[in-house]
């Protein structure tokens, strides 16, 4: 191996100017390989900063992946809890419907007439005895002065008032 210094223009022989490139003639091919004047150096500061930036970016991506996995696990837990609560609400709704049916059956079979009004004086419920006692025109019966006075007293006091049924 023979090292020579060549000029900037890539001359193959001799020393020309002292500032050139180091060349080496290959024994196998006979060509001159041109290399830098100085031996290889450690990476420059900019290159190191790029490596640090890549490492930091990789760590940030890894942290985001871990965070996403944790959030996904939490979301699965929330979905599982929501499903459990939906089932509980459905069971409670079925229980309420069964209680309403039982309540309606009890009220329907009471021997005394029953009329349930809301705060706006709208009829919400009647039983069979009330329909038999007052007939199909329940509105006319509710306009009766005696019944109307009882309704006004009940709404004013907030307590139910019994009223005798003519019969």
DAKABEL-V234526 format. One record per residue. N is the residue number from 1. RES is the residue in one small letter. SS is DSSP state (H for helix, E for strand, C for the rest). PHI is phi in whole degrees, 0 to 359 (none if undefined). BURIAL is b if it has 24 or more other C-alpha atoms within 12 Angstrom, else e. Layout:
n->(N:N)
res->(RES:RES)
ss->(SS:SS)
phi->(PHI:PHI)
burial->(BURIAL:BURIAL)
This chain:
n->(1:2:3:4:5:6:7:8:9:10:11:12:13:14:15:16:17:18:19:20:21:22:23:24:25:26:27:28:29:30:31:32:33:34:35:36:37:38:39:40:41:42:43:44:45:46:47:48:49:50:51:52:53:54:55:56:57:58:59:60:61:62:63:64:65:66:67:68:69:70:71:72:73:74:75:76:77:78:79:80:81:82:83:84:85:86:87:88:89:90:91:92:93:94:95:96:97:98:99:100:101:102:103:104:105:106:107:108:109:110:111:112:113:114:115:116:117:118:119:120:121:122:123:124:125:126:127:128:129:130:131:132:133:134:135:136:137:138:139:140:141:142:143:144:145:146:147:148:149:150:151:152:153:154:155:156:157:158:159:160:161:162:163:164:165:166:167)
res->(x:x:x:x:x:x:x:x:x:x:x:x:x:x:x:x:x:x:x:x:x:x:x:x:x:x:x:x:x:x:x:x:x:x:x:x:x:x:x:x:x:x:x:x:x:x:x:x:x:x:x:x:x:x:x:x:x:x:x:x:x:x:x:x:x:x:x:x:x:x:x:x:x:x:x:x:x:x:x:x:x:x:x:x:x:x:x:x:x:x:x:x:x:x:x:x:x:x:x:x:x:x:x:x:x:x:x:x:x:x:x:x:x:x:x:x:x:x:x:x:x:x:x:x:x:x:x:x:x:x:x:x:x:x:x:x:x:x:x:x:x:x:x:x:x:x:x:x:x:x:x:x:x:x:x:x:x:x:x:x:x:x:x:x:x:x:x)
ss->(C:C:E:E:E:E:C:C:C:C:C:C:C:C:C:C:C:C:C:C:E:E:E:E:E:C:C:C:C:C:C:E:E:E:E:C:C:C:C:C:C:C:C:C:H:H:H:H:H:H:H:H:H:H:H:H:H:H:H:H:H:H:H:H:H:H:H:H:H:H:H:H:H:H:H:H:H:H:H:H:H:H:H:H:H:H:H:H:H:H:H:H:H:H:H:H:H:H:H:H:H:H:H:H:H:H:H:H:C:C:C:C:C:C:E:E:E:C:C:C:C:C:E:E:E:E:C:H:H:H:H:H:H:H:C:C:C:H:H:H:H:H:C:C:H:H:H:H:H:H:H:H:H:H:H:H:H:C:C:C:C:C:C:C:C:C:C)
phi->(none:232:259:225:261:242:284:298:274:85:299:270:235:74:256:226:87:75:240:209:241:273:236:226:270:280:289:284:261:81:266:262:262:261:231:287:298:259:294:304:254:291:303:289:297:297:295:295:297:297:296:298:297:295:296:296:296:297:295:296:296:297:297:296:295:295:298:298:296:295:295:296:296:294:297:299:296:294:297:297:294:297:297:295:292:298:296:296:296:296:295:295:296:296:297:297:296:295:293:296:296:294:299:298:293:294:295:296:261:295:285:268:294:226:234:250:245:267:295:269:67:265:290:258:201:224:249:297:294:292:294:288:285:257:77:285:265:291:299:295:293:289:274:299:300:292:291:295:297:295:296:298:295:293:291:289:272:82:247:290:246:285:226:295:263:292:192)
burial->(e:e:e:b:b:b:e:e:e:e:e:b:e:e:e:e:e:e:e:b:b:b:b:b:e:e:e:e:e:e:e:b:b:b:e:e:e:e:e:e:e:e:e:e:e:e:e:e:e:e:e:e:e:e:e:e:e:e:e:e:e:e:e:e:e:e:e:e:e:e:e:e:e:e:e:e:e:e:e:e:e:e:e:e:e:e:e:e:e:e:e:e:e:e:e:e:e:e:e:e:e:e:e:e:e:e:e:e:e:e:e:b:b:b:b:b:e:e:e:e:e:e:e:e:e:b:b:e:e:b:e:e:e:b:e:e:e:b:e:e:e:b:e:e:e:e:b:e:e:e:b:e:e:e:e:e:e:e:e:e:e:e:e:e:e:e:e)
